[in-house]
């Protein structure tokens, strides 16, 4: 079974290393199956060009965390 990925237009990503204006985001299409009021869950996994992999973790107050990033030279 393949996960469907939705493309999101380029957007800036802010990391401890600085702000990256160019990034490409792919979002797995499974968030609607989970009730965020029942607990924490991963909504977005970002494969960001020039940054690496980040993920958005929604809690009841919709906070997020960046789990990793890389700077390509």
PDB file of N, CA, C and O in Angstrom:
ATOM      1  N   UNK A   1       0.828  -1.175   0.000  1.00  0.00           N
ATOM      2  CA  UNK A   1       0.000   0.000   0.000  1.00  0.00           C
ATOM      3  C   UNK A   1       0.881   1.251   0.000  1.00  0.00           C
ATOM      4  O   UNK A   1       1.779   1.381   0.832  1.00  0.00           O
ATOM      5  N   UNK A   2       0.626   2.159  -0.925  1.00  0.00           N
ATOM      6  CA  UNK A   2       1.411   3.385  -1.032  1.00  0.00           C
ATOM      7  C   UNK A   2       0.702   4.521  -0.316  1.00  0.00           C
ATOM      8  O   UNK A   2      -0.519   4.660  -0.391  1.00  0.00           O
ATOM      9  N   UNK A   3       1.489   5.327   0.378  1.00  0.00           N
ATOM     10  CA  UNK A   3       0.928   6.529   0.975  1.00  0.00           C
ATOM     11  C   UNK A   3       0.824   7.600  -0.086  1.00  0.00           C
ATOM     12  O   UNK A   3       1.744   7.785  -0.883  1.00  0.00           O
ATOM     13  N   UNK A   4      -0.279   8.299  -0.099  1.00  0.00           N
ATOM     14  CA  UNK A   4      -0.404   9.422  -1.019  1.00  0.00           C
ATOM     15  C   UNK A   4       0.318  10.618  -0.429  1.00  0.00           C
ATOM     16  O   UNK A   4       0.237  10.878   0.771  1.00  0.00           O
ATOM     17  N   UNK A   5       1.020  11.339  -1.280  1.00  0.00           N
ATOM     18  CA  UNK A   5       1.729  12.536  -0.847  1.00  0.00           C
ATOM     19  C   UNK A   5       1.159  13.741  -1.577  1.00  0.00           C
ATOM     20  O   UNK A   5       0.972  13.704  -2.793  1.00  0.00           O
ATOM     21  N   UNK A   6       0.886  14.789  -0.852  1.00  0.00           N
ATOM     22  CA  UNK A   6       0.414  16.027  -1.452  1.00  0.00           C
ATOM     23  C   UNK A   6       1.575  17.012  -1.514  1.00  0.00           C
ATOM     24  O   UNK A   6       2.348  17.135  -0.565  1.00  0.00           O
ATOM     25  N   UNK A   7       1.686  17.699  -2.620  1.00  0.00           N
ATOM     26  CA  UNK A   7       2.746  18.693  -2.777  1.00  0.00           C
ATOM     27  C   UNK A   7       2.268  20.025  -2.222  1.00  0.00           C
ATOM     28  O   UNK A   7       1.152  20.460  -2.507  1.00  0.00           O
ATOM     29  N   UNK A   8       3.100  20.661  -1.443  1.00  0.00           N
ATOM     30  CA  UNK A   8       2.810  21.993  -0.922  1.00  0.00           C
ATOM     31  C   UNK A   8       3.798  22.960  -1.551  1.00  0.00           C
ATOM     32  O   UNK A   8       4.985  22.657  -1.672  1.00  0.00           O
ATOM     33  N   UNK A   9       3.309  24.108  -1.946  1.00  0.00           N
ATOM     34  CA  UNK A   9       4.160  25.100  -2.598  1.00  0.00           C
ATOM     35  C   UNK A   9       5.366  25.433  -1.730  1.00  0.00           C
ATOM     36  O   UNK A   9       5.346  25.219  -0.518  1.00  0.00           O
ATOM     37  N   UNK A  10       6.404  25.952  -2.350  1.00  0.00           N
ATOM     38  CA  UNK A  10       7.619  26.269  -1.603  1.00  0.00           C
ATOM     39  C   UNK A  10       7.319  27.257  -0.489  1.00  0.00           C
ATOM     40  O   UNK A  10       6.492  28.157  -0.643  1.00  0.00           O
ATOM     41  N   UNK A  11       7.992  27.080   0.617  1.00  0.00           N
ATOM     42  CA  UNK A  11       7.803  27.954   1.773  1.00  0.00           C
ATOM     43  C   UNK A  11       9.112  28.055   2.521  1.00  0.00           C
ATOM     44  O   UNK A  11       9.974  27.184   2.407  1.00  0.00           O
ATOM     45  N   UNK A  12       9.255  29.109   3.279  1.00  0.00           N
ATOM     46  CA  UNK A  12      10.477  29.294   4.067  1.00  0.00           C
ATOM     47  C   UNK A  12      10.486  28.339   5.250  1.00  0.00           C
ATOM     48  O   UNK A  12       9.440  28.025   5.818  1.00  0.00           O
ATOM     49  N   UNK A  13      11.677  27.880   5.615  1.00  0.00           N
ATOM     50  CA  UNK A  13      11.860  27.025   6.783  1.00  0.00           C
ATOM     51  C   UNK A  13      12.896  27.687   7.674  1.00  0.00           C
ATOM     52  O   UNK A  13      13.975  28.058   7.210  1.00  0.00           O
ATOM     53  N   UNK A  14      12.575  27.837   8.944  1.00  0.00           N
ATOM     54  CA  UNK A  14      13.491  28.448   9.901  1.00  0.00           C
ATOM     55  C   UNK A  14      14.108  27.347  10.750  1.00  0.00           C
ATOM     56  O   UNK A  14      13.388  26.552  11.353  1.00  0.00           O
ATOM     57  N   UNK A  15      15.434  27.295  10.801  1.00  0.00           N
ATOM     58  CA  UNK A  15      16.149  26.299  11.598  1.00  0.00           C
ATOM     59  C   UNK A  15      17.147  27.027  12.489  1.00  0.00           C
ATOM     60  O   UNK A  15      17.374  28.223  12.309  1.00  0.00           O
ATOM     61  N   UNK A  16      17.747  26.325  13.448  1.00  0.00           N
ATOM     62  CA  UNK A  16      18.794  26.968  14.247  1.00  0.00           C
ATOM     63  C   UNK A  16      19.959  27.482  13.399  1.00  0.00           C
ATOM     64  O   UNK A  16      20.687  28.377  13.827  1.00  0.00           O
ATOM     65  N   UNK A  17      20.137  26.928  12.210  1.00  0.00           N
ATOM     66  CA  UNK A  17      21.231  27.357  11.336  1.00  0.00           C
ATOM     67  C   UNK A  17      20.870  28.576  10.501  1.00  0.00           C
ATOM     68  O   UNK A  17      21.740  29.151   9.847  1.00  0.00           O
ATOM     69  N   UNK A  18      19.613  28.978  10.509  1.00  0.00           N
ATOM     70  CA  UNK A  18      19.200  30.134   9.723  1.00  0.00           C
ATOM     71  C   UNK A  18      17.883  29.885   9.017  1.00  0.00           C
ATOM     72  O   UNK A  18      17.252  28.845   9.206  1.00  0.00           O
ATOM     73  N   UNK A  19      17.477  30.837   8.208  1.00  0.00           N
ATOM     74  CA  UNK A  19      16.226  30.739   7.463  1.00  0.00           C
ATOM     75  C   UNK A  19      16.520  30.340   6.025  1.00  0.00           C
ATOM     76  O   UNK A  19      17.399  30.912   5.380  1.00  0.00           O
ATOM     77  N   UNK A  20      15.782  29.358   5.528  1.00  0.00           N
ATOM     78  CA  UNK A  20      15.937  28.883   4.156  1.00  0.00           C
ATOM     79  C   UNK A  20      14.689  29.286   3.379  1.00  0.00           C
ATOM     80  O   UNK A  20      13.584  28.854   3.705  1.00  0.00           O
ATOM     81  N   UNK A  21      14.865  30.111   2.354  1.00  0.00           N
ATOM     82  CA  UNK A  21      13.713  30.591   1.590  1.00  0.00           C
ATOM     83  C   UNK A  21      13.140  29.512   0.686  1.00  0.00           C
ATOM     84  O   UNK A  21      11.935  29.495   0.435  1.00  0.00           O
ATOM     85  N   UNK A  22      13.982  28.613   0.193  1.00  0.00           N
ATOM     86  CA  UNK A  22      13.557  27.613  -0.784  1.00  0.00           C
ATOM     87  C   UNK A  22      13.390  26.257  -0.116  1.00  0.00           C
ATOM     88  O   UNK A  22      14.365  25.690   0.378  1.00  0.00           O
ATOM     89  N   UNK A  23      12.198  25.740  -0.093  1.00  0.00           N
ATOM     90  CA  UNK A  23      11.994  24.385   0.412  1.00  0.00           C
ATOM     91  C   UNK A  23      10.804  23.772  -0.305  1.00  0.00           C
ATOM     92  O   UNK A  23       9.899  24.482  -0.744  1.00  0.00           O
ATOM     93  N   UNK A  24      10.810  22.472  -0.420  1.00  0.00           N
ATOM     94  CA  UNK A  24       9.713  21.746  -1.054  1.00  0.00           C
ATOM     95  C   UNK A  24       9.143  20.794  -0.020  1.00  0.00           C
ATOM     96  O   UNK A  24       9.892  20.047   0.609  1.00  0.00           O
ATOM     97  N   UNK A  25       7.849  20.808   0.164  1.00  0.00           N
ATOM     98  CA  UNK A  25       7.218  20.002   1.195  1.00  0.00           C
ATOM     99  C   UNK A  25       6.318  18.937   0.580  1.00  0.00           C
ATOM    100  O   UNK A  25       5.552  19.213  -0.344  1.00  0.00           O
ATOM    101  N   UNK A  26       6.418  17.735   1.096  1.00  0.00           N
ATOM    102  CA  UNK A  26       5.516  16.643   0.749  1.00  0.00           C
ATOM    103  C   UNK A  26       4.765  16.251   2.006  1.00  0.00           C
ATOM    104  O   UNK A  26       5.377  16.041   3.053  1.00  0.00           O
ATOM    105  N   UNK A  27       3.453  16.152   1.915  1.00  0.00           N
ATOM    106  CA  UNK A  27       2.644  15.903   3.096  1.00  0.00           C
ATOM    107  C   UNK A  27       1.876  14.595   2.924  1.00  0.00           C
ATOM    108  O   UNK A  27       1.059  14.489   2.010  1.00  0.00           O
ATOM    109  N   UNK A  28       2.116  13.587   3.783  1.00  0.00           N
ATOM    110  CA  UNK A  28       1.341  12.344   3.714  1.00  0.00           C
ATOM    111  C   UNK A  28      -0.134  12.619   3.975  1.00  0.00           C
ATOM    112  O   UNK A  28      -0.483  13.441   4.823  1.00  0.00           O
ATOM    113  N   UNK A  29      -0.980  11.933   3.249  1.00  0.00           N
ATOM    114  CA  UNK A  29      -2.418  12.162   3.344  1.00  0.00           C
ATOM    115  C   UNK A  29      -3.034  11.171   4.332  1.00  0.00           C
ATOM    116  O   UNK A  29      -3.764  10.265   3.932  1.00  0.00           O
ATOM    117  N   UNK A  30      -2.742  11.342   5.609  1.00  0.00           N
ATOM    118  CA  UNK A  30      -3.376  10.479   6.607  1.00  0.00           C
ATOM    119  C   UNK A  30      -3.844  11.241   7.834  1.00  0.00           C
ATOM    120  O   UNK A  30      -4.377  10.635   8.764  1.00  0.00           O
ATOM    121  N   UNK A  31      -3.661  12.542   7.861  1.00  0.00           N
ATOM    122  CA  UNK A  31      -3.999  13.320   9.051  1.00  0.00           C
ATOM    123  C   UNK A  31      -5.478  13.339   9.371  1.00  0.00           C
ATOM    124  O   UNK A  31      -5.850  13.433  10.541  1.00  0.00           O
ATOM    125  N   UNK A  32      -6.331  13.251   8.363  1.00  0.00           N
ATOM    126  CA  UNK A  32      -7.757  13.341   8.623  1.00  0.00           C
ATOM    127  C   UNK A  32      -8.297  12.112   9.349  1.00  0.00           C
ATOM    128  O   UNK A  32      -9.419  12.133   9.854  1.00  0.00           O
ATOM    129  N   UNK A  33      -7.508  11.049   9.402  1.00  0.00           N
ATOM    130  CA  UNK A  33      -7.963   9.820  10.061  1.00  0.00           C
ATOM    131  C   UNK A  33      -7.679   9.833  11.562  1.00  0.00           C
ATOM    132  O   UNK A  33      -8.056   8.902  12.274  1.00  0.00           O
ATOM    133  N   UNK A  34      -7.016  10.885  12.045  1.00  0.00           N
ATOM    134  CA  UNK A  34      -6.599  10.931  13.442  1.00  0.00           C
ATOM    135  C   UNK A  34      -7.238  12.143  14.108  1.00  0.00           C
ATOM    136  O   UNK A  34      -7.302  13.225  13.524  1.00  0.00           O
ATOM    137  N   UNK A  35      -7.708  11.949  15.336  1.00  0.00           N
ATOM    138  CA  UNK A  35      -8.309  13.046  16.090  1.00  0.00           C
ATOM    139  C   UNK A  35      -7.246  13.665  16.983  1.00  0.00           C
ATOM    140  O   UNK A  35      -6.813  13.043  17.953  1.00  0.00           O
ATOM    141  N   UNK A  36      -6.821  14.885  16.669  1.00  0.00           N
ATOM    142  CA  UNK A  36      -5.730  15.501  17.417  1.00  0.00           C
ATOM    143  C   UNK A  36      -6.135  15.880  18.833  1.00  0.00           C
ATOM    144  O   UNK A  36      -5.269  16.141  19.668  1.00  0.00           O
ATOM    145  N   UNK A  37      -7.418  15.916  19.119  1.00  0.00           N
ATOM    146  CA  UNK A  37      -7.842  16.233  20.485  1.00  0.00           C
ATOM    147  C   UNK A  37      -7.661  15.051  21.421  1.00  0.00           C
ATOM    148  O   UNK A  37      -7.756  15.208  22.639  1.00  0.00           O
ATOM    149  N   UNK A  38      -7.401  13.875  20.875  1.00  0.00           N
ATOM    150  CA  UNK A  38      -7.220  12.667  21.690  1.00  0.00           C
ATOM    151  C   UNK A  38      -5.769  12.427  22.070  1.00  0.00           C
ATOM    152  O   UNK A  38      -5.488  11.541  22.877  1.00  0.00           O
ATOM    153  N   UNK A  39      -4.851  13.185  21.517  1.00  0.00           N
ATOM    154  CA  UNK A  39      -3.439  12.989  21.847  1.00  0.00           C
ATOM    155  C   UNK A  39      -2.548  13.562  20.767  1.00  0.00           C
ATOM    156  O   UNK A  39      -3.033  14.109  19.777  1.00  0.00           O
ATOM    157  N   UNK A  40      -1.253  13.438  20.955  1.00  0.00           N
ATOM    158  CA  UNK A  40      -0.280  13.949  19.997  1.00  0.00           C
ATOM    159  C   UNK A  40      -0.194  13.017  18.790  1.00  0.00           C
ATOM    160  O   UNK A  40      -0.351  11.804  18.927  1.00  0.00           O
ATOM    161  N   UNK A  41       0.045  13.563  17.653  1.00  0.00           N
ATOM    162  CA  UNK A  41       0.187  12.748  16.449  1.00  0.00           C
ATOM    163  C   UNK A  41       0.958  13.520  15.404  1.00  0.00           C
ATOM    164  O   UNK A  41       0.974  14.751  15.403  1.00  0.00           O
ATOM    165  N   UNK A  42       1.596  12.784  14.517  1.00  0.00           N
ATOM    166  CA  UNK A  42       2.391  13.398  13.447  1.00  0.00           C
ATOM    167  C   UNK A  42       1.452  13.711  12.287  1.00  0.00           C
ATOM    168  O   UNK A  42       0.773  12.819  11.779  1.00  0.00           O
ATOM    169  N   UNK A  43       1.411  14.950  11.873  1.00  0.00           N
ATOM    170  CA  UNK A  43       0.552  15.334  10.755  1.00  0.00           C
ATOM    171  C   UNK A  43       1.339  15.515   9.468  1.00  0.00           C
ATOM    172  O   UNK A  43       0.916  15.038   8.415  1.00  0.00           O
ATOM    173  N   UNK A  44       2.455  16.183   9.531  1.00  0.00           N
ATOM    174  CA  UNK A  44       3.216  16.466   8.318  1.00  0.00           C
ATOM    175  C   UNK A  44       4.633  15.931   8.436  1.00  0.00           C
ATOM    176  O   UNK A  44       5.284  16.102   9.466  1.00  0.00           O
ATOM    177  N   UNK A  45       5.099  15.296   7.401  1.00  0.00           N
ATOM    178  CA  UNK A  45       6.514  14.968   7.283  1.00  0.00           C
ATOM    179  C   UNK A  45       7.030  15.781   6.105  1.00  0.00           C
ATOM    180  O   UNK A  45       6.534  15.639   4.987  1.00  0.00           O
ATOM    181  N   UNK A  46       8.006  16.617   6.343  1.00  0.00           N
ATOM    182  CA  UNK A  46       8.515  17.502   5.306  1.00  0.00           C
ATOM    183  C   UNK A  46       9.849  16.980   4.787  1.00  0.00           C
ATOM    184  O   UNK A  46      10.757  16.697   5.569  1.00  0.00           O
ATOM    185  N   UNK A  47       9.962  16.855   3.493  1.00  0.00           N
ATOM    186  CA  UNK A  47      11.242  16.587   2.862  1.00  0.00           C
ATOM    187  C   UNK A  47      11.657  17.905   2.223  1.00  0.00           C
ATOM    188  O   UNK A  47      11.243  18.216   1.106  1.00  0.00           O
ATOM    189  N   UNK A  48      12.464  18.670   2.924  1.00  0.00           N
ATOM    190  CA  UNK A  48      12.727  20.050   2.540  1.00  0.00           C
ATOM    191  C   UNK A  48      14.054  20.161   1.810  1.00  0.00           C
ATOM    192  O   UNK A  48      15.107  19.829   2.353  1.00  0.00           O
ATOM    193  N   UNK A  49      13.990  20.625   0.593  1.00  0.00           N
ATOM    194  CA  UNK A  49      15.192  20.825  -0.205  1.00  0.00           C
ATOM    195  C   UNK A  49      16.095  21.817   0.503  1.00  0.00           C
ATOM    196  O   UNK A  49      15.633  22.858   0.970  1.00  0.00           O
ATOM    197  N   UNK A  50      17.374  21.504   0.585  1.00  0.00           N
ATOM    198  CA  UNK A  50      18.413  22.292   1.246  1.00  0.00           C
ATOM    199  C   UNK A  50      18.324  22.242   2.768  1.00  0.00           C
ATOM    200  O   UNK A  50      19.175  22.824   3.440  1.00  0.00           O
ATOM    201  N   UNK A  51      17.345  21.582   3.324  1.00  0.00           N
ATOM    202  CA  UNK A  51      17.215  21.551   4.777  1.00  0.00           C
ATOM    203  C   UNK A  51      17.330  20.134   5.308  1.00  0.00           C
ATOM    204  O   UNK A  51      18.074  19.905   6.262  1.00  0.00           O
ATOM    205  N   UNK A  52      16.619  19.171   4.724  1.00  0.00           N
ATOM    206  CA  UNK A  52      16.633  17.807   5.224  1.00  0.00           C
ATOM    207  C   UNK A  52      15.224  17.357   5.524  1.00  0.00           C
ATOM    208  O   UNK A  52      14.285  17.712   4.812  1.00  0.00           O
ATOM    209  N   UNK A  53      15.075  16.587   6.564  1.00  0.00           N
ATOM    210  CA  UNK A  53      13.769  16.049   6.925  1.00  0.00           C
ATOM    211  C   UNK A  53      13.298  16.727   8.204  1.00  0.00           C
ATOM    212  O   UNK A  53      14.032  16.780   9.192  1.00  0.00           O
ATOM    213  N   UNK A  54      12.095  17.236   8.184  1.00  0.00           N
ATOM    214  CA  UNK A  54      11.500  17.768   9.400  1.00  0.00           C
ATOM    215  C   UNK A  54      10.111  17.178   9.544  1.00  0.00           C
ATOM    216  O   UNK A  54       9.553  16.658   8.577  1.00  0.00           O
ATOM    217  N   UNK A  55       9.553  17.253  10.729  1.00  0.00           N
ATOM    218  CA  UNK A  55       8.193  16.778  10.893  1.00  0.00           C
ATOM    219  C   UNK A  55       7.424  17.755  11.760  1.00  0.00           C
ATOM    220  O   UNK A  55       7.990  18.415  12.631  1.00  0.00           O
ATOM    221  N   UNK A  56       6.143  17.836  11.514  1.00  0.00           N
ATOM    222  CA  UNK A  56       5.272  18.665  12.324  1.00  0.00           C
ATOM    223  C   UNK A  56       4.498  17.743  13.246  1.00  0.00           C
ATOM    224  O   UNK A  56       3.812  16.831  12.784  1.00  0.00           O
ATOM    225  N   UNK A  57       4.602  17.972  14.538  1.00  0.00           N
ATOM    226  CA  UNK A  57       3.860  17.191  15.515  1.00  0.00           C
ATOM    227  C   UNK A  57       2.800  18.099  16.111  1.00  0.00           C
ATOM    228  O   UNK A  57       3.118  19.096  16.760  1.00  0.00           O
ATOM    229  N   UNK A  58       1.541  17.752  15.888  1.00  0.00           N
ATOM    230  CA  UNK A  58       0.451  18.534  16.446  1.00  0.00           C
ATOM    231  C   UNK A  58       0.110  18.021  17.833  1.00  0.00           C
ATOM    232  O   UNK A  58      -0.046  16.818  18.043  1.00  0.00           O
ATOM    233  N   UNK A  59      -0.004  18.937  18.768  1.00  0.00           N
ATOM    234  CA  UNK A  59      -0.550  18.616  20.079  1.00  0.00           C
ATOM    235  C   UNK A  59      -1.885  19.350  20.181  1.00  0.00           C
ATOM    236  O   UNK A  59      -2.362  19.913  19.196  1.00  0.00           O
ATOM    237  N   UNK A  60      -2.469  19.345  21.332  1.00  0.00           N
ATOM    238  CA  UNK A  60      -3.748  20.042  21.470  1.00  0.00           C
ATOM    239  C   UNK A  60      -3.639  21.536  21.186  1.00  0.00           C
ATOM    240  O   UNK A  60      -4.622  22.165  20.796  1.00  0.00           O
ATOM    241  N   UNK A  61      -2.454  22.107  21.378  1.00  0.00           N
ATOM    242  CA  UNK A  61      -2.278  23.526  21.047  1.00  0.00           C
ATOM    243  C   UNK A  61      -1.503  23.715  19.744  1.00  0.00           C
ATOM    244  O   UNK A  61      -1.037  24.820  19.464  1.00  0.00           O
ATOM    245  N   UNK A  62      -1.359  22.672  18.955  1.00  0.00           N
ATOM    246  CA  UNK A  62      -0.766  22.702  17.615  1.00  0.00           C
ATOM    247  C   UNK A  62       0.651  23.253  17.603  1.00  0.00           C
ATOM    248  O   UNK A  62       0.969  24.142  16.814  1.00  0.00           O
ATOM    249  N   UNK A  63       1.493  22.734  18.466  1.00  0.00           N
ATOM    250  CA  UNK A  63       2.906  23.074  18.408  1.00  0.00           C
ATOM    251  C   UNK A  63       3.599  22.138  17.430  1.00  0.00           C
ATOM    252  O   UNK A  63       3.033  21.119  17.034  1.00  0.00           O
ATOM    253  N   UNK A  64       4.821  22.480  17.040  1.00  0.00           N
ATOM    254  CA  UNK A  64       5.562  21.619  16.119  1.00  0.00           C
ATOM    255  C   UNK A  64       7.011  21.582  16.531  1.00  0.00           C
ATOM    256  O   UNK A  64       7.489  22.432  17.282  1.00  0.00           O
ATOM    257  N   UNK A  65       7.710  20.565  16.016  1.00  0.00           N
ATOM    258  CA  UNK A  65       9.140  20.464  16.264  1.00  0.00           C
ATOM    259  C   UNK A  65       9.861  20.067  14.993  1.00  0.00           C
ATOM    260  O   UNK A  65       9.340  19.308  14.177  1.00  0.00           O
ATOM    261  N   UNK A  66      11.066  20.590  14.838  1.00  0.00           N
ATOM    262  CA  UNK A  66      11.947  20.206  13.740  1.00  0.00           C
ATOM    263  C   UNK A  66      12.840  19.092  14.255  1.00  0.00           C
ATOM    264  O   UNK A  66      13.577  19.287  15.221  1.00  0.00           O
ATOM    265  N   UNK A  67      12.785  17.912  13.616  1.00  0.00           N
ATOM    266  CA  UNK A  67      13.536  16.779  14.148  1.00  0.00           C
ATOM    267  C   UNK A  67      14.933  16.675  13.570  1.00  0.00           C
ATOM    268  O   UNK A  67      15.826  16.149  14.233  1.00  0.00           O
ATOM    269  N   UNK A  68      15.154  17.158  12.352  1.00  0.00           N
ATOM    270  CA  UNK A  68      16.500  17.122  11.799  1.00  0.00           C
ATOM    271  C   UNK A  68      16.590  18.080  10.625  1.00  0.00           C
ATOM    272  O   UNK A  68      15.585  18.419  10.000  1.00  0.00           O
ATOM    273  N   UNK A  69      17.804  18.507  10.339  1.00  0.00           N
ATOM    274  CA  UNK A  69      18.017  19.305   9.148  1.00  0.00           C
ATOM    275  C   UNK A  69      19.467  19.148   8.723  1.00  0.00           C
ATOM    276  O   UNK A  69      20.333  18.832   9.539  1.00  0.00           O
ATOM    277  N   UNK A  70      19.726  19.369   7.442  1.00  0.00           N
ATOM    278  CA  UNK A  70      21.082  19.324   6.923  1.00  0.00           C
ATOM    279  C   UNK A  70      21.292  20.540   6.036  1.00  0.00           C
ATOM    280  O   UNK A  70      20.344  21.081   5.468  1.00  0.00           O
ATOM    281  N   UNK A  71      22.524  20.955   5.927  1.00  0.00           N
ATOM    282  CA  UNK A  71      22.872  22.043   5.020  1.00  0.00           C
ATOM    283  C   UNK A  71      23.728  21.457   3.912  1.00  0.00           C
ATOM    284  O   UNK A  71      24.857  21.027   4.148  1.00  0.00           O
ATOM    285  N   UNK A  72      23.184  21.442   2.700  1.00  0.00           N
ATOM    286  CA  UNK A  72      23.920  20.903   1.555  1.00  0.00           C
ATOM    287  C   UNK A  72      24.873  21.964   1.040  1.00  0.00           C
ATOM    288  O   UNK A  72      24.509  23.134   0.923  1.00  0.00           O
ATOM    289  N   UNK A  73      26.087  21.553   0.735  1.00  0.00           N
ATOM    290  CA  UNK A  73      27.076  22.507   0.226  1.00  0.00           C
ATOM    291  C   UNK A  73      27.278  22.307  -1.257  1.00  0.00           C
ATOM    292  O   UNK A  73      28.074  23.016  -1.872  1.00  0.00           O
TER     293      UNK A  73
END
